[in-house]
Amino acid sequence: MTTTVLDTQTERLATLAACSGDTPDLVIDLGALQTNVDRIAAAAAAHGVGVRPHIKTHKLIQVARMQMNAGAVGIQVAKLGEAEVMVEAGILDVLVGYPIVGKAKVERLVGLAELARVTVSLDALEVARPIAEAAERRGVELNFLIEIDTGLSRIGVPPGEEAIGLAEQVAALPATHLIGVLTHEGHAYTRAGSEEELRTITREACERTVATARELRARGTAAPVISVGSSGTFRFAIEVDGVTEVRPGTYVFNDRTQIGLGAATPADVAAVVVATVVSGHRAGEVVLDAGSKALTSDRMISNSVSDTFGLVAADDGSVGEIVRLSEEHAVASFPQGVKAPGVGERVAIIPNHICPVVNLFEKATVTLDGAVVDRWPVAARGLLR
Ligand SMILES: Cc1ncc(COP(=O)(O)O)c(C=O)c1O
């Protein structure tokens, strides 16, 4: 079992835990959140790169507004439902970073383009064509980005000739504008075994994306946007010459994966799940009232070996890990010699992967300097379409 040192953060985490009215609860540290938003904005600006945060992490209108106020060029979503919530809230530049397929979704996408500047990424002409036809029919304009697979083996065409060929075909479609290329170098999370490897994998993915866009431009297609990114690779992606936009998501809250990748420290964790100890009959183990329905059963997204489900910080500074989960129970284990918390005591949990965790909560408790200042509805939670 590896126990990440929480440094001087256990006191802050205990304060967050004490702020919750009832558990399990999602508790946000507004100060840390603002610091994260500002830090990424400043680092990108220093490199002349735009930030387009992926709002799937927080699904909160209030956080999207903080990001826009900090200078984001727009937002990215994965789901049309997320886009609809954000456009309704007045965020008027949205990248739908997911292929929109099927009549119902195409109509909603084009409807959004009547209200906001909308861009959609895709990797096939069969996806682009019905969107262009619908846009032409309704008299709206829409932007396309070609998604390039730089190693994640998920969505995307290979960089180079194939991507350029598709981009040229998409550029010829009516009512729509091919504005560039996009990649998500998420494979760096699981492939990199060191800081140096993370840098190398990120640079290679970004450079191949830039090279493809430059070749496309050289052949006469305007492709001003080169969009890359994730929170784990952000610090290396902004250094790549030619990148115009980065799309980190998790950085607003951070999690155990980001700490493991060296993209964040425990001080940068801005959202925790607060739970209460409800049982404890085995030495070094306690049961918490937050199971997989509050924490998910996601593992760390990394190549390091960890089969536990989150870090647990108790009131008195003890740190343990969640070793077993069922729907409404988490079993937290504390190392020998460390005092486990007793029944009724609160703990703060740093989840392995915060994004799906937020999606499980109706509301978040918002705290500033140890006091509750608001409760935010997770406005886009559960919007899977
Ligand atoms: C296409 C795409 N872009 C950007 C991101 C943001 O990455 P992260 O949440 O790791 O910052 C993701 C994450 O899933 C993604 O799928």
The ligand as a Gaussian input file, in Angstrom:
#p B3LYP/6-31G(d) Opt

LIG

0 1
 C      -11.175000      15.156000     -25.420000
 C      -10.726000      15.591000     -24.069000
 N      -10.139000      16.795000     -23.932000
 C       -9.720000      17.252000     -22.723000
 C       -9.881000      16.497000     -21.580000
 C       -9.428000      17.045000     -20.248000
 O       -8.542000      16.208000     -19.594000
 P       -8.312000      16.236000     -18.011000
 O       -9.636000      16.088000     -17.357000
 O       -7.411000      15.131000     -17.762000
 O       -7.758000      17.562000     -17.707000
 C      -10.479000      15.231000     -21.686000
 C      -10.646000      14.369000     -20.495000
 O      -11.289000      13.389000     -20.453000
 C      -10.923000      14.779000     -22.955000
 O      -11.513000      13.576000     -23.105000

